[in-house]
């Protein structure tokens, strides 16, 4: 049986998960601290963190009885690589459009 792994872009499509990701971009935090910053319960934050973790966007580190969450640099690098690929395609399409002769130039 193949395990389901959420797509990072879909995971960030949820406003609460995006807010959690943005908070973790500032610095690593435990679940309780994240929950105090958001209008959702601590169990809900834990569920959102699980989706982000399964999508490869965050990682956790046990510290005593708590888990500290932080952005996974490999997951962030993967997102950036995808954006760079899209940006490269957009620039090539723009270059082709600019270099294409107009009807007036063809006449």
Buried (B, 14 or more C-beta within 10 A) or exposed (E): EEEEEBEBEEBBEBEBBBBBBEBBEEEBBBBEBBBEEBEBEEEEBBBBBEBBBBBBBBBBEEEEEEBBBBBBEEBBEBBEEEEEEEEEEEEEEEEEEEEEEEEEEEE
